[in-house]
Amino acid sequence: WCFAVAAELNGYSGSVHVLDLAEDLNLSDDQIARMELIFLEMREEAVARGADFISAERALHAAFARGGLDATELAALVNAAGQARADLRFLHLSSHLQKLDVLSMEQVDRYNIMRGYANAPCASVPEGHNEAMWRRHNGCDS
């Protein structure tokens, strides 16, 4: 769902990616522990918020399945599902904000280079990325 694209493309790294690059970023044991904690806390809360989102979507589906849905009920159900999705996205993005308290600016810069977010991102697609999605997210085809 591209929840983190806005953060990733603007220097706010993802904890899993940072942990994957821990050696290349020369993370200290303390930084690794803090990044792991950020990820674990985010994941735990994301599971709960994800369940809320799934529940809201199921309620919307059930309302259509039973029939007799009116615009007022539909608006309430759509808004509930939208809010649940927004809460999940906020949680995910807010975890990206926490990384700047853990990493040095040099590590952030190195991370951005290794992930392909610096130096003309449209020139090449980093290994492991879907080319079409990469180009779309970086505005390469605009």
NUMI-245907 format. One record per residue (C-alpha): x negated, y negated, z negated. Coordinates in steps of 0.25 Angstrom, whole numbers, padded with zeros to 4 digits, always signed. Each point is the difference from the previous one (the first is absolute). Example, Ala and Ser with C-alpha at 12.3 -4.5 7.8 and 13.67 -1.06 7.14 Angstrom:
<zatis>
-0049+0018-0031-0006-0014+0002
</zatis>
This chain:
<zatis>
+0000+0000+0000-0012-0009+0000+0002-0005-0014-0014-0004-0001-0004-0006+0013+0001-0014-0004-0009+0003-0012-0010+0009+0008-0002-0010+0011-0003-0011-0009-0011+0006-0009+0009+0006-0011-0005+0014+0001+0008+0013-0004-0005+0008-0011+0000+0013+0007-0009-0006+0011-0009-0006-0010-0002+0013-0007-0002+0007+0013-0012-0010+0003-0005-0001-0015-0014+0005+0004-0001-0010+0012+0005-0011-0009-0009+0003-0011+0011+0001-0010-0004+0001-0015+0006+0011-0009+0008-0011-0006+0006-0005+0013+0003+0014+0004+0008+0002-0013+0007-0013+0002+0004+0003+0014+0005+0014-0003+0008-0006-0012+0006-0010+0010+0004+0011+0010+0005+0009-0011+0009-0010-0006+0005-0005+0013+0003+0014+0005+0008+0004-0013+0008-0013+0002+0002+0002+0015+0006+0014-0002+0010-0006-0009+0003-0012+0009+0000+0010+0012+0010+0008-0007+0009-0012-0002-0001-0003+0015+0003+0014+0004+0012-0001-0009+0005-0013+0005-0001+0006+0015+0007+0012-0004+0012-0008-0006+0000-0008+0013+0001+0013+0008+0010+0006-0010+0009-0012+0002+0000+0001+0015+0003+0015-0001+0012-0001-0009+0006-0011+0009+0008-0012-0004-0012-0009-0002+0003-0015+0001-0010-0011+0003-0001-0004-0015-0004+0013-0005-0009+0002+0012-0007-0013-0003-0002+0004-0015-0006+0013+0005-0009-0006+0010-0005-0010-0010-0002+0010-0010-0009+0009+0010-0007-0013+0004-0003-0004-0014-0005+0014-0003-0009+0000+0012-0005-0015-0003-0003+0005-0014-0008+0011+0005-0008-0009+0010-0003-0010-0011-0005+0011-0009-0009+0004+0011-0005-0014+0004-0002-0004-0014-0010+0011-0003-0008-0005+0012-0001-0013-0008-0006+0007-0011-0012+0005+0008-0006-0014+0001-0002+0000-0015-0008+0013+0001-0009-0002+0013-0010-0011+0002+0001-0009+0013-0011+0007+0006+0007+0014-0002+0013-0006+0006-0008-0005+0012-0007+0013+0002+0013+0007-0002+0007-0009+0011-0012+0003+0010+0001+0015-0003+0015+0001+0002-0002-0009+0013+0008-0012-0005-0012-0010+0003-0007-0004+0012+0011+0000+0011+0009+0012-0004+0006+0001+0014-0014+0003+0006+0001+0015-0005+0008+0009-0009-0006+0006-0012-0001+0015-0001+0012+0006-0006+0010-0011+0004+0011+0002+0009-0004-0009+0012+0014-0005+0003+0003-0004-0014-0013-0006-0002+0002-0009+0012+0014-0004-0004-0004-0003-0015-0012-0009+0005+0008-0007+0010-0009+0005+0011+0011+0001+0011+0006-0014-0003
</zatis>
